[in-house]
Amino acid sequence: MEFKKYLLQEGEIPQAWYNIIPDMVTKPLPLIHPVTKQPLKAEDLYPIFSKAASQQELNTTDRWIEIPDEVREMYRIWRPTPLVRATGLEKLLDTPAHIYFKNESVSPVGSHKLNSAIAQAYYCKQEGVTNITTETGAGQWGAALSLAAKHFGLELAVYMVKISYNQKPYRRSMMQTYGAEVISSPSMSTKAGRKIITDNPNYQGSLGTAISEAVELAISTPNCKYVLGSVLNHVALHQTVIGLEAEKQMEMAGEYPDVVIACFGGGSNFSGLAFPFLRHKLNGEKPETRFIAAEPASCPKLTRGVFQYDFGDEAGYTPLIPMYTLGHSFQPANIHAGGLRYHGGGAIISQLKHDNFVDAVDIPQLDSFKAATMFARSEGIIPAPESSHAIAATINEALKCKIAGESKAILFNLSGHGLIDMSSYDRYFANDLSNYEVTAEEIAQYTKDLEKIL
């Protein structure tokens, strides 16, 4: 499929998602079956995911995958999202840089997560599935899938990381309002959860743990599928509507980004913004554009992790993924950016990072809240703690432009608003938050037994 068929006009929603794999210099290594240790085939994923998602996951040949009409119709509720010139932040920083942000916080659930939730719920419904399960960290993904599940008449069980379940009660309320069942993870409802609680009764949970529980429930429940909110290729694919719109909007603004930035947990919103622009770097058209993934210093998989095969969950139910990882049993600090507390990066981004097409920075928690406050006071939008990491990285790049006297265009993804995260801001203003740093010894301990990449 030629891109010309899918060229956007002003105010238009993309007709196809962009699959970056055909354009990559080095293709990602294959996902590995956890039992046979052989490369996965699509049918290996059918017991867990919808068939459409499984096929998209392993699609290495089609650059453009058409978006179903029913999915595009739901996208029309809030898409295209605004591209905004952050002139207030530019003035505050006194920088010659031009700062733009793609505002994904305008979706009905307040984040970018709905882009993939609608697609995956649609595919499950088309397949005749009646029940779905998932995990959620801070609750953005759980809220998005709850809305999508209700729209398509699916029953949903959400395993929410325990620390976020307690820190963010209103995200839990959102999911329940949309009709989902929300379970604090680790729980006693699954074999994986019971083992973790037995081994560590005070464990506050992780995304890896919540994934294990959700996958276990899916494979043990008739007519049920697991739906994932980040990390895997098909999720990154669905999110590319963000960058495809931003590409057209930047063209309308008369600029092209010199730097593209997004926060990084498993990779969904970074992929969504970056991949459409990255294709121009991969084909040599825009070789100077930099791509920066901003992750928390307390969970620094891209900046300090190892590039190895690892499980996507703590119990080892998922395929082995070639990723930058801190180890699937890594226990992250209880930071408020719950959506970024994941031990590894997706296979595509990990390969791009390994090949030096993507850079990464780690942001301390206090720096992220300082940046969030500056952004809120200059632009009027209170960002989610996750998005605040991208804002902190953007501010750092804009200040470099100030020192060098360079006028660069910087584009970042405002992946969600923080109106349900105000308790974390309360703690920041009360000086009740801390920075966390992972030691080299901890990383070595968690990664010492991982599968080696050849």
Secondary structure by P-SEA (a helix, b strand, c coil): ccccccccccccccccccccccccccccccccccccccccccccccccccaaaaaaaaccccccccccaaaaaaaccccccccccaaaaaaaacccbbbbbbccccccccccccaaaaaaaaaaaaacccbbbbcccccaaaaaaaaaaaaabbbbbbbccaaaaaacaaaaaaaaaabbbbbcccccccaaaaaaaaacccccccaaaaaaaaaaaaaacccbbbbbccccaaaaaaaaaaaaaaaaaaaaacccccbbbbbbcccaaaaaacaaaaaaaaacccccbbbbbbbbccccccccccbbbbbcccccccccccccccccccccccccccccccccccaaaaaaaaaccbbbbbbcaaaaaaaaaaaaaaccccccccaaaaaaaaaaaaaaaaaaccbbbbbbbcccccccaaaaaaaaaaccbbbbbbcaaaaaaacccccccc
